[in-house]
Amino acid sequence: MEFRLIYEGPLRGQGAKSTHKWEIRRALHPQLQRLWQLRPLETLADSLLAYPPRPDKVSVIVEKGGLHFAPLVTQRLNLYVELSVLLFRQQPRGTLITDGGDIDNRLKTLLDGLRVPHGSLEGRKTLPDEPDPDPMFCLLEDDSLVTKVSVESEQLLRPARPDEVVAIISVHVKKTVLTHSNMSL
């Protein structure tokens, strides 16, 4: 299964301490929610998104601190992912260490934003005014399911803040084992 996600917004190089991983999750949620409404996921959604799980069925729903997350790539489905990121940023090519953060820490923040948080408040000091979606659709159950990442950096030619990026994330979902649950993915 292959598709692309687009993220536009701040991408700071603070890694695990970054407070805007939730902004990334919230920005990508509608795209991933829409993906679950399309083939082949639409035929699997009833059972895979059931919470609590139905007897003898696999569910991808993860609960963290009372919040529900629906990751697409999970160990339960024997899936892993390869990512290719085209990162448009204000800095010209070759400028790896910048005001917005160096590229590897910015990439770590992006990967953290693609996964289910380790706790319901991970990276947040307070809860948002607008409640989180239930479930919140994420790409990854855990970033350890990413086996390959390639990054290409280009200069963003429109006006933007130094930490603002446009990231086009190409996702290639693969299977470790073929099962009935992941056969159509």
C-alpha atoms as one frame of an Amber mdcrd trajectory, in Angstrom:
protein
   0.000   0.000   0.000   1.394   3.382  -1.000   0.122   6.915  -0.417   1.323
  10.431   0.423   0.663  12.727   3.358   1.241  16.485   3.340   2.200  18.522
   6.376   2.423  22.326   6.307   3.431  24.152   9.459   6.171  24.555  12.021
   8.755  21.815  12.323  11.216  22.503  15.088  14.280  20.483  15.918  13.496
  19.767  19.548  12.858  16.034  19.125  11.337  14.395  22.200  10.894  17.756
  23.957   8.937  19.278  21.107   5.559  20.611  22.151   4.153  20.708  18.635
   4.130  16.967  17.868   0.405  17.206  18.689   0.014  19.938  16.049   1.528
  17.540  13.522  -0.810  14.719  14.635  -3.832  17.008  14.435  -2.801  18.277
  10.977  -2.372  14.754   9.568  -5.445  13.257  11.280  -7.978  14.309   8.558
  -5.829  12.834   5.781  -5.428   9.523   7.607  -9.112   9.474   8.562  -9.979
   9.908   4.866  -7.569   7.105   3.940  -9.554   4.723   6.209 -12.668   5.573
   4.154 -11.051   4.459   0.881 -10.292   1.031  -0.528  -8.777  -1.214   0.690
  -9.125   0.105   4.258 -12.861   0.811   4.073 -13.592  -2.930   3.908 -11.487
  -3.551   7.032 -12.460  -0.480   9.057 -15.424  -2.013  10.931 -13.331  -4.695
  12.588  -9.938  -2.943  12.788 -11.385   0.212  14.365 -13.629  -1.593  16.870
 -13.081  -0.673  20.512 -13.192  -2.739  22.557 -12.020  -5.335  20.030 -14.531
  -7.876  18.821 -13.909 -11.482  19.849 -11.435 -13.229  17.549 -10.815  -9.985
  15.616  -7.791  -7.705  15.484  -8.301  -4.052  16.435  -5.717  -1.335  15.864
  -7.159   1.018  18.503  -4.649   2.012  21.187  -5.751   3.717  24.397  -3.384
   6.186  26.089  -4.599   8.077  29.138  -8.247   7.901  28.110  -7.572   8.947
  24.507  -8.029   6.538  21.588  -5.639   6.350  18.644  -6.027   4.454  15.383
  -2.596   3.767  13.889  -2.476   2.227  10.427   0.943   0.594  10.761   0.970
  -1.731  13.775   2.747  -4.857  14.943  -0.682  -6.474  15.409  -1.160  -6.326
  11.637   2.445  -7.406  10.993   3.154  -4.184   9.129   6.127  -1.880   8.832
   6.753   1.218   6.751   9.328   2.914   4.563   9.157   6.703   4.303  10.467
   9.201   1.801  10.197  12.831   2.855  10.454  15.798   0.509  11.025  18.699
   2.891  10.544  22.233   1.610  12.016  24.750   4.070  13.166  28.362   4.072
  16.857  27.555   4.170  18.711  26.899   0.918  20.034  23.455   0.052  23.079
  22.455   2.042  22.142  24.569   5.063  21.673  21.715   7.507  22.062  23.584
  10.798  19.679  26.539  10.981  17.468  28.668  13.187  14.667  26.151  12.655
  16.854  23.330  13.968  19.126  20.855  12.256  17.487  18.506   9.808  17.914
  15.276  11.815  16.190  16.707  14.914  13.416  18.159  12.761  12.977  14.730
  11.171  12.767  13.121  14.632  10.017  15.587  15.577   8.145  14.716  12.373
   8.465  10.965  13.053   7.206  11.485  16.615   4.213  13.367  15.182   3.413
  10.408  12.917   3.120   7.948  15.805   0.822   7.291  18.735   2.113   9.339
  21.695   3.772   7.519  24.562   1.283   9.139  26.969  -1.827  11.274  26.635
   0.105  14.431  27.530   3.411  13.636  25.799   4.812  16.963  24.655   1.823
  18.960  25.979   1.682  21.070  29.086  -2.096  21.546  28.959  -5.022  20.032
  27.111  -6.220  21.918  24.025  -9.394  24.026  24.027 -10.814  21.859  21.253
 -10.980  18.169  22.238  -8.868  15.651  20.360 -10.636  13.524  17.730 -11.823
  10.123  18.962 -10.133   8.128  17.673  -7.194  10.183  16.466  -5.844   8.605
  13.296  -2.051   8.222  13.247   0.272   6.581  10.778   2.350   4.562  13.259
   1.790   2.670  16.462   5.479   3.241  17.200   8.316   4.815  15.244  10.303
   1.571  15.567   8.071   0.297  12.722   9.909   2.642  10.328  12.625   0.601
   8.623  13.797   3.112   6.047  13.737   6.902   5.760  15.030   9.054   2.962
  14.939  12.831   3.086  15.330  15.314   0.277  15.525  18.970   1.207  14.472
  21.798  -1.097  14.123  25.523  -0.580  10.593  26.789   0.023  10.194  29.722
  -2.344   7.106  31.299  -0.790   7.292  33.566   2.245   7.261  31.614   5.517
   8.667  31.668   9.036  12.143  30.111   9.485  10.692  27.005  11.212   7.835
  26.502   8.723   7.992  23.596   6.277   5.979  21.844   3.646   6.627  18.112
   3.960   5.424  15.621   1.386   5.656  12.225   3.048   5.577   9.223   0.723
   4.487   6.148   2.662   5.115   2.568   1.570   3.415   0.086   3.919   4.847
  -3.441   3.848   4.045  -6.738   5.551   6.383  -8.852   7.657   3.962 -11.785
   7.463   0.901 -12.211   5.282  -2.203 -12.694   7.443  -5.942 -12.579   6.913
  -6.029  -9.169   8.655  -3.446  -7.541   6.381  -4.022  -9.451   3.148  -5.778
  -6.603   1.325  -3.327  -3.878   2.412
